[in-house]
Amino acid sequence: MRALLEDMKSGQVAAYDVPAPELQERGILVRTAFSAISSGTEKVTLQAGRKSLLGKAMARPDLVKQVLAYAQSNGIAAAHQKVQARLETLAALGYSCSGLVFEVGSGVTGFQPGDRVACGGTGYATHSEINFVPANLAVRVPDNVSLKAASLTTIGAIAVQGVRQADVTFGETVAVIGVGLVGVLAIQVLRAAGCRVIAIDLSPDRAARATTFGAHLSLCTSDTALQSTVASFSRYGVDAALITAATKSSEPLELAAKLLRDRGRISVIGDVGMGVSRASMYGKELSLAMSRSYGPGRYDPRYEEAGEDYPIGFVRWTENRNMEAFLDLLSSGALQVEPLLAHHFPVEEGGQAYAAVEAGAYTGIIDYHAPAEPQPSAAPSFTVQPQPADSVRVGCIGAGGFARGIILPHLRSIAGVALSSVATSTGAAAVSARTAFKFASAESPSELLANPNLDAVFILTRHNSHAAYVKSALECGKRVFVEKPLAINREQLEGVRSTYAHCLAESRSPFLMVGFNRRFSPLTEKLKQFFASRSEAMLVNIRCNAGFIPRSSWVQDPENGGRIVGELCHFVDWARAVVGCPMHALTAAALPDAGRYNRDNVTVTISFTDGSVANLLYAANGDRAVAKEYFEVFCSGGVARLEDFKNLYLSRNGKTETVKGKQDKGHRREVELTVEAMKQGSCAPIPFEQLIEVTEATFAIEEAIGTQKTVYL
């Protein structure tokens, strides 16, 4: 399919051929008819993309802080690699489109193939011929509303939510400051609500045009009589002001404060400076409300992705219901949007649409010439080719930050690896990775798994998808590497175990490796050698200063396993590798969450069958100024101390050997050993039984915290 993508390094926009997204549960597949460019958000995105690296850094100091924090924990080289991986990407654009449903996922009610729908959501309602859209981000379009007009729905919902936040009532006078696309839509929504509207803009031309969209009075900010004119028109002063401008300056807020009556209201929709003076606000006891995008539900993954609606008795207007309200206004004739649809372009000329917006058009409409009755895509066909000698043809599912920053660079540089195919949940990410890492092709995940010309699959997706992809890849006869965790619950793990056993029963020699990289660090290997001749049990102490991650992060989502299953597993595996014998039992405890943490301040004690004991301390409540990972091993009169995989101290008989170097957590060695085993047809570097054992142990930690009892493994 065709999609408009932005080159993040240059900021240029062009149409690309990308794999179509696949149907997922709780969502629908939509063949796009039209999509609308946001002249605010998307214009700013393009301008930021065209800046130099220094310019990008100056524009986003918050991201610079994140990079510096990452460098402090993981090293400068890793941080540089992460930044470069981010810049060398193609990003999907757009968040407002319309089209026809052609497939409906499980768990979805209210939609069926052929429905005309308007869709929203960054990463979902993109400028692409086909979009996967979660059910709560789609609404049906009334029969008398054209799909072209409906493509504005999500942008219109932003205006609707801004009006709601202003809490306006019939007959009030409202100033709209900034009359771009959202501004002129807000003007019409306010007119429909019975308000008297004043339009104000920096541009005399835009201010004048606002009257054609329903403004009763239009003014330019440079008008010397602006305040007196507004006072005369409003009689008592403006009741409310909607800020729909986009500027770092706080002047729009200051202007609103001057125009408002006593106890007036400000609704901030646009990205503006918030440095309004206290005197301006206090003197009139003004109220200020932020308007969050399309409405309640925005940025809540439980609402947007999991499909959990808010009870209408408690939240009347969600983002979905705001979208419906905008379409109702279109259907009633209360909104006139035809002048906004004048600039329309086929998807192949999408770059010209953005040029029109940058030249002053309210929006650009992308036309996809969607068929009247869209049909699901046909299954691909392959010509089987023999495996080349002493090489392995690799397909990768997933191309996020970790994949691009760590795994893919290592794979690309290892002799005998043919990067044959890459697949992601969105076509943009797949094409981006194909371009950056020279994959031969980009496919959908199901196409990649069915491709007979792939010998191995690297699964680098979000945690909740790992087990399903592992099962499918094993069933297709692929050699499999999957990033940790192998599974996020016992049901998933049993499915993997059953599939692996079935492959063995059919004499198919399954290959499965999990990304427990720390056991392959050169310093870990040297530590193990130091205790190679031990004759007694070990005492192991591991401390991970993991750092705080907010509950809103996908990492904390229970559907992705949480941090115990998703990261603490690394340290369970490291202890298992160093001790070198099975685990026997464990106990665990966690600090109270106190509304801030999510069971990620944890201590675990593991006993092993040879009598060894490992203590794991995993903390989210520390400070990043302290090194992230610290390991101690006591055994047979010797002590080993490992600091963040940079420094190793080996002490025995009063002498200490010090080994220092660049941080190496074992990722490259892990990938090298995996690829070599795949090429040779030998066993995976970590035995299957240990993969199961370590994964089971993470579930046991969760159980031990919940029951406060010892769990036997």
Summary of the structure (lengths in Angstrom):
residues: 713
radius of gyration: 28.9
end to end distance: 49.4
largest distance: 93.6
contacts: 2528
relative contact order: 0.09
helix: 38%
strand: 24%
